[in-house]
Amino acid sequence: MLLHFVVISLFEERYASEARLGPKDPDHAHQRVAQTLGSMGVKAGPAQDPMWYLIREGRKVGYVKVFREERYARNWFRDLAGQESSQNFWAFWRDGQPLALVEGANARDANQFVKSMSLCRVRAFSAESAADTGWKKWISGHLTAEEVFLDRLRDRSAGKVEPPPEAKPTPEPARRKGQAEPSGWQVMHQNIGEGTRPSVELRQNITITGMAPSQPSAVLSVVFKLTSEGLVSDPEAAGSGVRFDRKLSFFLRPFRLPHAAEFVMGLATLDQSRADRFHVLASPVDLETSIIKKFSGSTDVANCVELLRLGKELLFTISDDVETLVKLSLPNDGEFRRLMDEAHERLMQTEITYYYMRQQLRR
């Protein structure tokens, strides 16, 4: 089953629970692009982010748009949020017709705007089944706090923002706050050897206690490995430098998995100044421990490292498509940044030293 990101948009809140998933939007814009490419002998790929209308008594009351990547869903969501000032034409409607479908229409023609939105994650076999599942969960009130990014009904007179009652999550019982004790960063150096490159590994174990009687403690281990891939060019040449390979792993105990599975890992500063989510693959190490070391995005490791380098305390979470499974505090200060900068410098000097040693041996 694939993970989809579903944006539910409604301009008419009344009787929305009676609406059903209607026809698929033909995506005329994509068709025009495909025709243009076809005239040049290039075959266009399929539309990536399809949309289905929400229909009540033959009238459109909103739509459900399905994305394959969360960043695109969030961008679409934010574009709708401006309503009158939105840059997204799908925020503007007139008499039950989205202006995006009206030839020659502009924002001045609108008399309705998207008033309620939800962004949720749905695991389903296809985009259409994701749209149907997301909508059914919304009208049944089963969107959880983790699934709802923002769901609002704007009272224009009071300026108050409230989610519709059926979309409000059930309050969770108060949880005990655990105490996090970091071990301090351990540094391991690996110099050039047969079949190896110089590397530096930074490791820290964080023990969390006092969370609940049923789970007296947990250990989160953060392992970062920086490996040199060699000099770019002669050390004295302009633009010379060292190529690096960065690997980041998170070990969590207890986190029992019978087999590898996909999750969403979150890292956020406690002051909410920075937050990011990553699609990861977690695999069992033993009966009690699992490891996260496979990230789906090409820049995910770099973004995680950037968060660690901020030197701010972080919140570490692991979620599936239903709930948040792990929520732990990750103490953080400027030590990781200092050690990482030292590792860069050390590896660079090592590569330069070995370069000149090899030059001497060749004479």
N, C-alpha and C positions, 0 to 999 in steps of 0.2 A: 504494500500500500504506500502511496506517495503522500508527502506532506505538502499541503496547499495552504495559501493564505487568502482568506475570504473577506472582502469588504462588503458589508451590507449597508445600503444607502436608501433611506426613506424620506420622501417629502411629505407624505401623508401618514400621520401616526394613527389616526382613528381607524379602527377595524383592521389594522394591519395583520392581526392574528388570523384573519379570514383569508388572507392573500395566499396565493400559491405561486410556485415557480413557473413562470411562463416561457415564451419562446426565447431562443437564443438570439442575441443581437447579431445582425449580419456583418458588422464591422466593415462598413463601406470604405473607410480610410485604408484598411489593409488590402481590400480588393483593388483599389486604385493603384496602390503601390505594386501589387502583384502584376497588374496589367501593364504598368510602365516597365517593370523589369522583364516581363514576357516579351514586350516589343523589342527588347534588346537581346533576346535570346537567353535571359537568365531566369531560372525558376525560383520563385520566392518560397520561403518556408511557410509553414502554417502559422496562423495567429497564435501568439503565446499566452495572451491574457484574455480569455473569453468572458462574456457577460451574458447574464440571463435576466429578463425582466420579471418583476413581481406584479402579478395581475390579481385584481379583485373586481368581479362583475364586469369583466372586459376592459377595465381601466388600469393603466399603469400606475402603481403607487410607489414604485422604487425599483431598485435593481440589485443584483448580486454579481460582483466582479471577482474573478478567481485569478490569483497570481501564483507563479511558481517560485518567486523569490520574495522574501519578506520586505526587503528594502524598497521594491517597487510598490508593494501594497501600502507601505507607510507613506511613501511620497504621494500616492494617489489620495490617501486618507487626509494628509495635511493640506493638499490642494483643495479638497472639498470644504475644509473647515472654515475657510474665509467667507463662505456664502456669497454675499453681494460683491465682495472684493476678490472672489476666487478666480484663479487663472484657468481652472478646469471647467470646461463648458458643460460637463455633466452635473455640475452643481445647480444649473439654471433650468427651470421648467416653466411651462405655460399651459394651463388648462389640461393637466395630465399628460403632457407631451414633452419629453426632454428636448431642449433647444438644439442639442447636438444632432437631432434628426431633422430639424426644420431648415430647409434650404434658405440661406440668406439671413437667418435670424441672428440677433446679437443680444448682449446682456440686457439692453433696455427693454427688450420684449418680454422679459421674465416677470412672472407674478408669483412664482413659488421657488423655494430653494430647498436643498437637502437639509433636513432638520435633525435627523437622527442617524447616527453611524455607529457601526461596530467593526472591529477588526479582530478576526479570530483565526486560529490555526486548526485545520481539519485534516485528518489523515483519511484518505479515500483512494479508490482505484482510478478515478478519472476526475477531470475538472467539473463535469456536470454533477457527478455524485457528491463532490465536495460542496458545490453550491447548494444542492438540495439538503445535505446534512447540516451545513451551517445555518441555513434558513430555518430548518425544523428545530434546531437547538435554540435559536433566537426566540421563536414564537412560543416555545415550551418553557422558556426561562432557565434553560440548562447551560447557558454560557457561564463559565466559571470566572472568578476574578482574574485568573491568569490569562484567560482567553480574550477577555474584553479589554482592548487597549483604551478605547474611549467610546462611550455610548451616551449620547446626550440629547436632551429635548430642551431647546432654548425658549425661555419665556422672554419675549422681546421687551415687554413693559418693565419687568424687574431686572432683566439682564442675568437671570439666574440660570445656571446650567445643572440639569438633573437628568440621570438616566431614566428611561421608562421603567415602571415598576417590574414588568416581566423580565427585564434584562439585568436587574440589580442582583449581584451575587449574594448568597447567603453568608452572613457574618461568620467568620471563623472563630472558634474559641481561643481565648488567650493562651499563648504558648510561653513556656519558660525560655528565658534567654540564656544561651550557653556562654561559658567563658572560654575565650580562645587564647592559647599559650603557644607562641611561635618558638621554634628551636633555635632560630638564628640561621643565617645562610651558611651552608657548608660549601666549600670551593674545592673542586677536584681538577687537576691539570693533567692533560695527556699530550705528550710531545710527539714529534714525528717518529714513527717507527715503521716497521715493515707492514705495508698496506694500510697505514693509518695517516691521518692528518692531525696537526696540533688542534687541540680543543680545550675548552673550559666548561665545566658543568657546575651550575649553581643549584643547590637543593635546599629546600626548607620544609620541615614537618610542622604542621599546626595541629595541636590537640585541642579539641573542643569538649568541654565537660559541662555537666549540669543541665543538659537539654531536657531530659525526661527520664523517669525511673526505668522505662523499658529500653532506653538507649543511653546508658550512662556516659559514653564517650564516643567520639569519632575522630579520625585522623585524616587530614587533607595534606597531601604532599605535593609540592610544586617543584618540578624539575625543568630547568632550562639549560639547554646545551648549545654552545656557540662553537662551531667548527670552521676552521679556515679551509678554503678551497683553493688557496694559492694566490700568488701575486698576479695582478692584472697585467703588469709590464715591468720593465726595468725600474728598480726603486728610484733611480735618478731621473727618469723620464717624466714629462708633464702628464698629469692625470693618473699617475701610478697609485695603486692601492691594493687592497686585499678583498677578495670575494669571500663572503661568509654564508654559511648555512645555519639557520636557526631552527631548533626543534624545542617544542614545549609540551610537557605532559603533566597531567593531574592524576594522582592516585587517590582513591577515596576508599576508606574502610570505616564502618561496614557499608558496602553497597553491593548487594548480591545480584548477580546476573547469570542466568543459565546459558546465555549465548550473547554474542555481540548485538547491539541494538542502537538505533538512532535516537538522539535526544537534542534538546536545545540547552546550551550552557550559557548562563548569563554572568556578566561581570559589570558591576556598577559601583561608582564611588558613593559613599554614604551621604555625601552632601548633594547628590544627584547632578553634579556638574558634568558627569560623563557616564554613559552606559552603553553597553553593546551586547548583542546576542549572537551566538555562533551555533551552527548546525554541526554536531559532532557525532562520532561513532565511539561508543563505550564498549570495552571488551573485558571479560572476566580475567583476573590474574590468578586467583584462587577462589575458594568457596566464600570468602568474606570481602575480597578486595577487587575493585575494578579500576581500569585505567582509561583515561581519555587522552588520545594522542593523534587522532585523525580528525582534521578540520575540513569542512567542505569548501570553504572559500580560500582563494589564493592569497589573500591578505589577512586572513584570520589570525595567524600567529603573530604577525607584525602588530595588529591592533591589540591583541592580548598583552604583548610586551609593552606597548605604549601605555596601557592602563597601569601595569605594574610599575613602570618608570615614573608615574605621576607622584608616587610616594604618599598616596592617600589610602586610608582603610577602605577595603572593597567588600562588596556583598557577592558571594558566589552562590549561584543557583543552578539546579538541573531540573528540567521540566520535560514531560512528554506532552502529548496532545490533549491530555485531560487535566493534569494538575502539576503543581510544583512538588517534586520529590525530595529535593535537597535545598536547604537554605542555610548557609554558613557564613560567618564573618571571617574575612581574610585580612589579618593585620598587615599593614604595609607602611614602610617609611622610605627614606632616601637611600637605604643601604643597597637595595637591589640595583638602583641606577648607578651608584658608585662602583659596585662590583662589576657590573656589565661594562661600564666605560673602561675599567682597568683590564677586563678580559679582552676587549677590542685592541687596546694598546699592546698588551702582552703578546697576542697572536700576531699582530703586525710586526713587532720587533723580532719575534721568533722566525717569521718567514724571511725577513730581511737578512737576519744572521745566517740562516741556512743558504740563502741565495749567494751570499759572498763566500761562504765555505765551499759551495759547489764550484764557484768560479776559480777559487784557488786550487782545487783538486784537479781541474782540467788543464792547468798550466804545466 
